[in-house]
Amino acid sequence: MGAHMVGAQQRSFGFRCGQMVVGLLFIGAGIALAKCTATGTSPISCIPAVMTEICARYDLPRISLGMCSFLFNALLLAGEIALLRGKVSPKIFLQLVPLAVMTVSIDIWAIPFGMLPLDGYLISLVALLVSVVFMSVGVFLEVDADVLAVPGDEFVKVLAQVTGEPFSVIKTTFDCSLMAFSASLSLMLLEGLFGVREGTVVNAMLVGIFIGLWRRLFGRETGPKTAQEAEAHAMLEEAFEE
């Protein structure tokens, strides 16, 4: 049994649930702050971020980033069920619990972060790096708690399981597809890039690196790689190959 699993079992279930919630609050903070910098959000948040901009631009019913993220992840949960051809346990719907915590957290954090003076590009980049730290700490705590995961992560696992392709390949392909679709949608309907920009690439690469750092610092390096670590590793490998 891996050190990660042994460590998780030594902590009480209540403690691990609390750790998961704290992690989700950090993730929500990272997503909200990245959105406020206007330099691009994480790949999984690209589509919700673009949709909120479209609603605002075309005077459609306003949907917050948190609510849009909830709806998008709910679609991914439906995708999991479809990929598994309905052969799922009712426990699969428990993914909605951490999802609800995370998405509510996004909207709560968006209020104070929206008041920050992020006018200059340099200041926005600094705030983006802070959001990366928030996100990495949150994902580390959530995964290390080993309780529940949000549909955005579980969908990729199921897709890798069904296709038989390596997880890192599926994760990178999935995130690149999200970014490409979001960018196309933004260019067509918003006449510019909103929600997916240079900050999206920075987020995709650095979050995984920071998670690896936290895992080493807290003695969790022998555990399985997170989705973000696998993606960052794959992207770095591609860069060196080029």
N, C-alpha and C positions, 0 to 999 in steps of 0.2 A: 504493500500500500504506500502511495506517495506521501511525502512530508506534508503536502498541501491538505490532503484528506485527513491525515492524522491530526494536524493542527486544527482543522475545522471541527473534528469530533471532540476535541478536548475542551472546546468552548460550548457553553450552553446554547440551546436553540434560541432562547430569548435574546442572548447577547448577540448572536449572529444575525437575528432579525433586525436588531437595533443598528448593527454595523451596516447591514444592507440599506436601511433607510438613510443613514448618514451618507453613504456612498451615492445614493440616488439624489440626495439634496445637492451634493457636489456636482454631479453630472448636470442637473438642472441649472446650476449656477454657471457651469462652463458653457452650456448651450446658449443661455440667455445673454451672457456677456459677449460671446462671439457674435451673436446677432446684432448687438448694439454697436459693435465696432464697424459694421458694414464692410468688413473685409472677407466675409464668407464664413459659413458655419461648418460643422462637421458633415461628412458625406451623408450620414443617415438623416440629418436634419435639413438637407438641401431642399428637398421637395416641399416639406412644410413651410420653410422660410419663403420660398418663391410663391407658394399659394397665398400666404398672408399678404405679400406685396401685391399680388394680382387682385385680391379682394379689395384692398385699399385703393388701388389705382382705378378700378372700374366700378367703384361705389357698390360693391356687392356686400352682403351681410358680413360684418367684421368677424373674423375668426382669429383668436389669439394663436401665437406660435405653439403654446402648450396644447391647446385643443386640437390644432391641426396635426401636431405630432401624435396625439392620441389616436386620431382617426386613421392616420397613415399606418401606425403600428398595428391597429386593429385589422387593417387590410392585410398586413403581413401575417397576422395570426390566422386569418382566413386562408391565406396562401399555404401556411403550414398544414392546415387540415386538408386542403386540396391535394397537396403533394403526398400526404400520407393516406390519401383516398378514404378519409373518414375513419380510419382505424386508429383512433386516438382515445386516450383516457380523459375523463372530465377534468383531470388535474391540469390539462393544458390551458384551461381558462384562468388558472391562477396567475398566469403571466400578466393578466390585466391589473393585478394588485400592484406590483412594482411599477408598471407602466403609469398607473394613475398617480402614484406618488411622484414619479419623475416629471410628468407633464404639468401637474399642479405646481411643482417646484419651479419649473421654467417660468410660468406666468408670475409667480410671486417674486422671483429674483429680477424679472424684467422691469419691475417698478423702480427699485432703487438704482439699478444699472442704467435705466433710461435717463436718469438725472445726471449722469456723469458727463463732464465736459470733454467729449471725445471728438473734438473738431479737427485737430491736426492728425496727419497720417502717421507720424511717428508715435504719437500718443495712442492711436488706435492699434498699432502694432504691439506696443507694450501691453495694452489691455488684452490683445489676442493671445500673447504668450501666457498671461495670467489665466486666461480661460482654458488654455491647454493644460496648465498645471491643475486647475480645478477638475477638468474632465478626467485626467489621468488618475488623480487621487480617488475620484468617485468610482471609476471603473475598477480600480484595484480593490477598493473596499467591497464593492458589490460582488465581484467574482470571488474574492477571498472569503466572503461570508458563506458562500456555497448554499444559498437558500433557493432563490428564484431568479430568473433572468427575464428581460423584456423581449417582446417578439422580434425586435430588430436583430438581436443576436441569435435567437433560437431559429429564426427563419433560415439563416445562412447555414447553421448546423444541419438542419433538416435537408436543405438543398444539397449539401455535400454528401449527406447520407444516401439520398435517393439517386444522385448522379454517379456516385462513386469517385468523384474528383477530389483532389486534395483540398483540405479546408482553406489553406492560404490562397489557393487559386480561385476558389469560389468567392471568398471574401473580397479579394482585390477586384475581381470581375464585377461583383455585385455593386461595390462602392463606386467603381468607375462608371458603371451604367447609370447609377443614381445621379452622379455629377454631370454626365453627358446629357441625360434627359432634362435635368433641372436647368442647365445652361441653355439648352435649345428652347425650352419653354420660356425662360426669362428673355432671351433675345427676340423671340417671336412676339410675345405679348407685352413686354416691358421695355423693349428697344434698348436693352443694356443688361449687364450681368448684376443680378441681385441675389444674395444668399449663397452663391457659389462663385468664389473668386480665389485669389492667392491664399487667403486664410484657410480655405478648405483643404488645399494640398498640405499646408503647414500642419493643420490639425491632424490629417490622416497619417503623416509621417511621425510627428513629434509625440503624439499621445502614446503610441506604442512604445517608443523609446523611454519615455518617462515612467510608464507602467513597469517596464523592465527594471528601472532604477529602484522604484519602491519595492519591488519583489526581492531584489538583492538586499536592500537595506533591512527588510523585515524577515529575511530568511525564507522566502517563498519561491526561490528560483527553481526548485525542482518540480514545481507544479506545472500543469498544462498551460500552454500559451493562451492568452486572451485573444479575442478577435482582432483587437487593435494592434497587438504585438505581431500577430501573424501577418497582418496587412503591411505594417511598417517594414517587417523583415523582407517580405516579397518585393516591396517597392525599392528598397535599398539594393537588393540583389539585381533587379532590373537595371537600376542606375549604373551599377558597376559593370554589368554586362555590356551596356552601351558604350 
